[in-house]
Amino acid sequence: MYFKLAWRNIWRSRRRSLITISSIFFAMILAILMRTMMIGIFDNMITNTVSVSCGFVQIHHVGYWASKAIDSTFQEEPALTSVLNSDKRISAWTPRLESFALASSGERTRGIMLVGIDPEKENSVSRIQLNMIAGNYLSAGDRGILVAEGLAGYLKLKLNDTIVLLGSGYHGSIAAGKYAIQGIVKLGVPEMNKTMAWLPMNTCREFLSTGARYTSISIMTENRNNLDELKRSLVAETRNQDFEVMTWKDMIPELDQLFQAKLAQNEIMSGILYLVIAFGIFGTILMMLNERMHEFGILIAIGMKKGILSTIVVIELTLMSLAGTLCGVGIAFPIVLYFRLHPIRMGGAWGAEAEQFNFEPLIQPSVAISNFAIQGYVVLLIALLLSTYAIFKIFKIKAISAINS
């Protein structure tokens, strides 16, 4: 009966109800868009960075991450391969052989990160083939090299040109070689786009004289919230084998700190927005109470208990808040999904500033359901908290004064 009365009261004054629902509706859309855009930007940056560099989890020789020395490598381990293939939490993994080298073409030289890859497994992790803008992707038997777009531009290289590499090989040997440009890749992280190059694993092993060895195994997973559990499991599986297991937060703490700082900044902005929402809801509550004071006085005078009356009013406010929240989520989701499928690429000064801070100048919102649910929970909580004022006001009503108001 209470819900039936509350429902009828909402439709008795459609203008007032529409104002309340609309204020929550537009606030929900703004809150969702602001959060999903920010989370999406950093999700892209984190995924782009770790997929090409270290993976969400990495296995390497003890001490390798601190020194990055080519001597700190390990041999292929069939038992480890079996563990990685059988773990359902791992969506993809790839071995890598990484080393610093000098790349030269003509009179130009630049220090680069050279990565030896298993082309098929690497593509399942970093999806390099999707980011190619010229040439062909590598296969296991190729002798060519892939270079990042920024590096190719700096060295003035194009397809089939030759790049000269010079570095330090395994156990202090001299590494030198020249390779034809087989493809050019555009990476999402500007700094990496200036310094990365890839060789097929066997070709890179010949260049560095390492034999059948790797510097690391990079692992990807669909559930980023489960990284610590996956790490503990891999540590147990590789115990007493001179392996070290690290998550991306261990290896790139500055990126995690930047993400947490921006997330805190977003929480502050969201708090300000929630404050605006609260004032909007509170304003409509005040308007409703003032407009209906005569009605409340008559109901109390004919015997309706104040507890029942306040319960009906709270139900009204909850239903309107729920309607505004659901409509906001319902409209915001297709908007977010559209921009997820058709991301906005920033140009001009904004794009240049984004690249300066090592961001890909791309706005691609997150479609994680939690980003939508959190906004709804908070708005409903605000409405329920503010409805306590309506309860307080109703219990202070004096029937005669309210009837004459």
C-alpha positions as CSV (number, residue, x, y, z in Angstrom):
1,M,0.0,0.0,0.0
2,Y,2.8,2.4,0.9
3,F,4.5,1.9,-2.6
4,K,1.1,2.4,-4.3
5,L,0.5,5.7,-2.5
6,A,4.1,6.8,-3.2
7,W,3.7,5.9,-6.9
8,R,0.5,7.9,-7.2
9,N,2.0,10.9,-5.4
10,I,4.9,11.0,-7.9
11,W,2.5,11.2,-10.8
12,R,0.2,13.8,-9.1
13,S,2.9,16.5,-9.6
14,R,4.7,15.5,-12.7
15,R,6.6,18.8,-13.0
16,R,8.1,18.5,-9.6
17,S,8.9,14.8,-10.1
18,L,10.4,15.5,-13.5
19,I,12.7,18.2,-12.0
20,T,14.0,15.8,-9.4
21,I,14.5,12.9,-11.8
22,S,16.2,15.2,-14.4
23,S,18.7,16.7,-11.9
24,I,19.8,13.2,-11.0
25,F,19.7,12.0,-14.6
26,F,22.1,14.7,-16.0
27,A,24.3,14.4,-12.9
28,M,24.6,10.7,-13.4
29,I,25.6,11.1,-17.1
30,L,28.2,13.7,-16.2
31,A,29.7,11.6,-13.4
32,I,29.8,8.4,-15.5
33,L,31.4,10.1,-18.5
34,M,34.0,11.8,-16.3
35,R,35.0,8.6,-14.5
36,T,35.0,6.3,-17.5
37,M,37.0,8.7,-19.6
38,M,39.7,9.0,-16.9
39,I,39.8,5.3,-16.2
40,G,39.9,4.5,-19.9
41,I,42.8,6.8,-20.6
42,F,44.9,5.2,-17.9
43,D,43.8,1.7,-18.7
44,N,45.0,2.2,-22.3
45,M,48.3,3.7,-21.1
46,I,48.9,0.9,-18.6
47,T,47.9,-1.9,-21.1
48,N,50.0,-0.3,-24.0
49,T,53.0,0.1,-21.7
50,V,53.1,-3.3,-20.0
51,S,52.1,-5.3,-23.1
52,V,55.1,-4.1,-25.0
53,S,57.6,-3.8,-22.1
54,C,57.1,-6.2,-19.2
55,G,53.6,-7.7,-19.2
56,F,51.2,-7.7,-16.2
57,V,53.5,-10.3,-14.6
58,Q,57.0,-11.1,-15.6
59,I,59.3,-14.1,-14.8
60,H,63.1,-13.5,-15.1
61,H,66.4,-14.5,-13.6
62,V,67.0,-13.2,-10.1
63,G,68.4,-9.7,-10.2
64,Y,67.7,-9.1,-13.9
65,W,65.2,-6.3,-13.4
66,A,67.7,-4.3,-11.4
67,S,70.6,-4.7,-13.8
68,K,69.0,-5.4,-17.2
69,A,72.2,-7.2,-18.0
70,I,72.2,-9.5,-21.0
71,D,74.3,-12.0,-18.9
72,S,71.4,-12.3,-16.5
73,T,69.4,-14.7,-18.7
74,F,68.0,-18.2,-18.3
75,Q,67.7,-21.2,-20.6
76,E,64.4,-22.6,-22.0
77,E,62.6,-24.6,-19.3
78,P,60.0,-27.1,-20.6
79,A,58.5,-27.5,-17.1
80,L,57.9,-23.7,-16.9
81,T,56.3,-23.7,-20.3
82,S,54.0,-26.5,-19.2
83,V,53.0,-24.4,-16.1
84,L,52.3,-21.3,-18.1
85,N,50.2,-23.2,-20.7
86,S,48.1,-25.0,-18.1
87,D,47.2,-21.9,-15.9
88,K,43.7,-20.7,-16.8
89,R,44.4,-17.3,-15.3
90,I,47.0,-16.6,-18.0
91,S,45.5,-15.3,-21.2
92,A,48.8,-15.1,-23.1
93,W,52.5,-15.2,-22.5
94,T,55.7,-14.7,-24.6
95,P,59.4,-15.1,-24.1
96,R,61.7,-12.2,-24.8
97,L,65.4,-11.5,-25.3
98,E,66.0,-7.8,-24.5
99,S,69.1,-5.7,-24.7
100,F,70.1,-2.1,-25.2
101,A,71.9,-1.3,-28.5
102,L,72.9,1.6,-30.7
103,A,71.0,1.9,-33.9
104,S,72.6,3.9,-36.8
105,S,71.6,5.0,-40.2
106,G,73.8,7.5,-42.2
107,E,75.0,10.1,-39.7
108,R,72.2,9.5,-37.2
109,T,72.5,7.3,-34.1
110,R,70.1,6.5,-31.2
111,G,70.1,4.2,-28.2
112,I,67.3,1.7,-28.5
113,M,65.7,-1.2,-26.7
114,L,66.1,-4.3,-29.0
115,V,63.7,-7.2,-28.3
116,G,64.1,-10.7,-29.7
117,I,60.6,-12.2,-30.0
118,D,58.7,-15.3,-30.9
119,P,56.5,-13.6,-33.5
120,E,53.4,-15.7,-32.9
121,K,53.4,-15.5,-29.1
122,E,54.5,-11.9,-29.1
123,N,51.6,-10.9,-31.2
124,S,49.2,-12.5,-28.7
125,V,50.6,-10.3,-26.0
126,S,51.5,-6.9,-27.5
127,R,49.4,-7.2,-30.7
128,I,52.2,-5.6,-32.7
129,Q,50.8,-6.7,-36.0
130,L,47.7,-4.6,-35.4
131,N,49.8,-1.5,-34.9
132,M,51.9,-1.9,-38.1
133,I,51.6,1.0,-40.5
134,A,53.9,-0.3,-43.2
135,G,55.5,-3.5,-44.3
136,N,55.0,-7.1,-43.1
137,Y,55.0,-8.7,-39.7
138,L,57.9,-11.0,-38.7
139,S,57.9,-14.8,-39.0
140,A,60.3,-17.1,-37.1
141,G,62.8,-17.6,-39.9
142,D,63.0,-13.9,-41.1
143,R,66.2,-11.9,-41.0
144,G,64.6,-8.5,-41.1
145,I,63.7,-6.1,-38.3
146,L,60.7,-4.2,-37.1
147,V,61.2,-0.6,-35.9
148,A,58.9,1.8,-34.1
149,E,57.6,4.8,-36.1
150,G,59.4,7.4,-34.1
151,L,62.7,5.6,-34.4
152,A,62.3,5.2,-38.1
153,G,61.5,8.9,-38.5
154,Y,64.5,10.0,-36.5
155,L,66.9,7.7,-38.4
156,K,65.1,8.6,-41.7
157,L,64.4,5.0,-42.5
158,K,61.8,3.5,-44.7
159,L,60.9,0.0,-45.8
160,N,63.9,-2.1,-47.1
161,D,66.4,0.4,-45.8
162,T,69.3,-1.0,-43.7
163,I,69.8,-0.3,-40.1
164,V,73.1,-0.9,-38.3
165,L,73.0,-2.2,-34.7
166,L,75.9,-2.2,-32.3
167,G,75.8,-3.5,-28.7
168,S,77.3,-5.7,-26.0
169,G,76.6,-9.4,-26.3
170,Y,76.5,-12.3,-24.0
171,H,79.6,-12.6,-21.6
172,G,81.1,-9.3,-23.0
173,S,81.1,-10.3,-26.7
174,I,80.7,-7.6,-29.3
175,A,77.3,-7.6,-30.9
176,A,77.1,-6.0,-34.4
177,G,74.9,-6.5,-37.4
178,K,72.9,-4.9,-40.1
179,Y,69.3,-5.6,-40.9
180,A,66.7,-4.6,-43.5
181,I,63.6,-2.8,-42.3
182,Q,60.8,-5.3,-42.8
183,G,58.0,-3.3,-41.1
184,I,57.3,-0.1,-39.2
185,V,55.1,-0.1,-36.0
186,K,53.3,2.8,-34.4
187,L,53.1,2.3,-30.6
188,G,50.6,4.0,-28.3
189,V,53.2,5.2,-25.7
190,P,55.2,8.1,-27.3
191,E,58.5,7.3,-25.5
192,M,58.5,3.7,-26.6
193,N,57.5,4.8,-30.1
194,K,60.9,6.5,-30.4
195,T,63.2,3.7,-29.1
196,M,61.8,0.2,-29.8
197,A,62.9,-2.4,-32.4
198,W,62.2,-6.2,-32.7
199,L,64.1,-9.1,-34.2
200,P,62.9,-12.7,-34.6
201,M,64.2,-14.7,-31.6
202,N,66.8,-16.8,-33.5
203,T,68.2,-13.8,-35.3
204,C,68.4,-11.8,-32.0
205,R,70.2,-14.8,-30.4
206,E,72.8,-14.8,-33.1
207,F,73.2,-11.0,-32.8
208,L,73.8,-11.2,-29.0
209,S,75.5,-14.7,-29.0
210,T,73.3,-16.0,-26.2
211,G,72.3,-19.4,-27.5
212,A,68.9,-20.7,-26.4
213,R,68.3,-18.2,-23.6
214,Y,65.8,-15.6,-22.6
215,T,65.9,-12.5,-20.5
216,S,62.2,-12.7,-19.4
217,I,58.8,-14.2,-19.9
218,S,56.0,-11.6,-20.1
219,I,52.5,-12.7,-19.0
220,M,49.1,-11.2,-19.7
221,T,45.9,-11.8,-17.8
222,E,42.3,-10.7,-18.2
223,N,41.8,-10.1,-14.5
224,R,44.2,-7.4,-13.4
225,N,42.7,-7.5,-9.8
226,N,44.1,-11.0,-9.4
227,L,47.8,-10.3,-10.1
228,D,49.1,-10.8,-6.5
229,E,47.4,-14.2,-6.4
230,L,48.9,-15.2,-9.8
231,K,52.3,-14.0,-8.7
232,R,52.2,-16.1,-5.5
233,S,51.2,-19.1,-7.6
234,L,54.1,-18.7,-10.0
235,V,56.5,-18.1,-7.2
236,A,55.5,-21.4,-5.7
237,E,55.8,-23.2,-9.1
238,T,59.3,-21.7,-9.7
239,R,60.8,-22.1,-6.2
240,N,64.5,-23.0,-6.1
241,Q,65.0,-22.3,-9.8
242,D,66.7,-18.9,-9.6
243,F,63.6,-17.2,-11.0
244,E,62.1,-13.9,-9.8
245,V,58.4,-13.1,-10.4
246,M,57.2,-9.5,-10.4
247,T,54.0,-7.7,-11.3
248,W,53.9,-4.5,-13.4
249,K,53.4,-2.5,-10.2
250,D,56.7,-3.8,-8.9
251,M,58.6,-3.1,-12.1
252,I,57.0,0.3,-13.0
253,P,56.0,1.8,-9.7
254,E,56.0,5.3,-11.1
255,L,53.2,4.4,-13.5
256,D,51.1,2.9,-10.7
257,Q,51.7,6.0,-8.6
258,L,50.7,8.3,-11.4
259,F,47.5,6.2,-11.9
260,Q,46.7,6.4,-8.2
261,A,47.3,10.2,-8.1
262,K,45.0,10.8,-11.1
263,L,42.4,8.4,-9.5
264,A,42.5,10.5,-6.3
265,Q,42.2,13.7,-8.4
266,N,39.1,12.2,-10.1
267,E,37.6,11.2,-6.7
268,I,37.9,14.9,-5.6
269,M,36.2,16.0,-8.8
270,S,33.5,13.4,-8.3
271,G,33.1,14.5,-4.7
272,I,32.4,18.1,-5.9
273,L,29.9,16.7,-8.5
274,Y,28.2,14.6,-5.8
275,L,28.0,17.8,-3.7
276,V,26.2,19.5,-6.6
277,I,23.9,16.5,-6.9
278,A,23.2,16.6,-3.2
279,F,22.2,20.3,-3.3
280,G,20.0,19.5,-6.3
281,I,18.2,16.7,-4.6
282,F,17.9,18.7,-1.3
283,G,16.4,21.7,-3.2
284,T,13.7,19.5,-4.7
285,I,13.0,18.0,-1.3
286,L,12.6,21.5,0.2
287,M,10.3,22.4,-2.8
288,M,8.3,19.3,-2.3
289,L,7.9,19.8,1.5
290,N,6.8,23.4,1.1
291,E,4.4,22.7,-1.7
292,R,2.8,19.8,0.2
293,M,2.7,21.2,3.7
294,H,-1.1,21.9,3.5
295,E,-1.6,18.3,2.2
296,F,0.5,16.9,5.0
297,G,-1.4,18.9,7.6
298,I,-4.7,17.6,6.4
299,L,-3.4,13.9,6.4
300,I,-2.1,14.2,9.9
301,A,-5.3,15.9,11.1
302,I,-7.5,13.1,9.8
303,G,-5.4,10.5,11.6
304,M,-2.5,9.4,9.4
305,K,0.5,8.7,11.6
306,K,3.7,10.8,10.9
307,G,5.7,7.6,10.7
308,I,3.6,6.3,7.8
309,L,3.6,9.7,6.1
310,S,7.4,10.0,6.3
311,T,7.8,6.4,5.0
312,I,5.7,7.2,2.0
313,V,7.7,10.4,1.3
314,V,11.0,8.4,1.6
315,I,9.7,5.8,-0.8
316,E,8.8,8.6,-3.3
317,L,12.3,10.1,-3.1
318,T,13.9,6.7,-3.5
319,L,11.8,5.8,-6.5
320,M,12.6,9.1,-8.2
321,S,16.3,8.7,-7.4
322,L,16.2,5.2,-8.7
323,A,14.5,6.4,-11.9
324,G,17.0,9.1,-12.5
325,T,19.9,6.8,-11.8
326,L,18.7,4.0,-14.1
327,C,17.9,6.5,-16.9
328,G,21.3,8.1,-16.5
329,V,23.1,4.7,-16.7
330,G,20.8,3.6,-19.6
331,I,21.7,6.7,-21.7
332,A,25.3,7.0,-20.6
333,F,26.2,3.3,-21.5
334,P,25.6,3.6,-25.2
335,I,27.5,6.9,-25.3
336,V,30.4,5.4,-23.5
337,L,30.2,2.3,-25.8
338,Y,30.2,4.4,-28.9
339,F,33.3,6.3,-27.9
340,R,34.9,3.0,-26.8
341,L,34.5,1.7,-30.4
342,H,35.2,5.1,-31.9
343,P,37.8,6.8,-29.6
344,I,38.6,10.5,-29.8
345,R,42.1,11.2,-31.0
346,M,43.3,14.5,-29.6
347,G,45.2,16.9,-31.9
348,G,46.9,20.2,-31.8
349,A,48.0,21.6,-28.4
350,W,46.2,18.9,-26.4
351,G,47.7,16.1,-28.4
352,A,51.2,17.6,-28.0
353,E,50.8,18.0,-24.3
354,A,49.6,14.5,-23.9
355,E,52.6,13.1,-25.7
356,Q,54.9,15.3,-23.6
357,F,53.6,13.4,-20.5
358,N,54.0,10.1,-22.3
359,F,50.3,9.6,-22.9
360,E,48.8,8.3,-26.1
361,P,46.6,11.3,-27.3
362,L,43.5,9.1,-27.3
363,I,40.3,9.2,-25.3
364,Q,38.8,5.8,-25.1
365,P,36.5,5.3,-22.1
366,S,36.3,2.2,-20.0
367,V,33.2,0.1,-20.2
368,A,33.8,-1.7,-16.9
369,I,30.4,-2.3,-15.2
370,S,31.9,-1.2,-11.9
371,N,32.3,2.4,-13.1
372,F,28.5,2.6,-13.8
373,A,27.5,0.7,-10.6
374,I,29.5,2.9,-8.3
375,Q,27.9,6.1,-9.5
376,G,24.4,4.6,-9.0
377,Y,25.2,3.4,-5.5
378,V,26.5,6.8,-4.5
379,V,23.6,8.8,-5.9
380,L,21.0,6.4,-4.2
381,L,22.9,6.7,-0.9
382,I,22.9,10.5,-1.2
383,A,19.1,10.5,-1.8
384,L,18.5,8.2,1.2
385,L,20.6,10.3,3.5
386,L,18.9,13.5,2.4
387,S,15.5,11.9,2.9
388,T,16.2,11.9,6.6
389,Y,15.6,15.7,6.5
390,A,12.1,15.0,5.1
391,I,11.5,12.6,8.0
392,F,12.7,15.2,10.5
393,K,10.6,17.9,8.9
394,I,7.4,15.8,8.9
395,F,7.8,14.8,12.5
396,K,7.9,18.5,13.4
397,I,4.7,19.4,11.6
398,K,1.8,20.8,13.6
399,A,-1.4,20.0,11.8
400,I,-3.2,23.3,12.4
401,S,-0.2,25.4,11.3
402,A,0.4,23.2,8.2
403,I,-3.3,23.4,7.2
404,N,-3.2,27.2,7.4
405,S,0.1,27.5,5.5
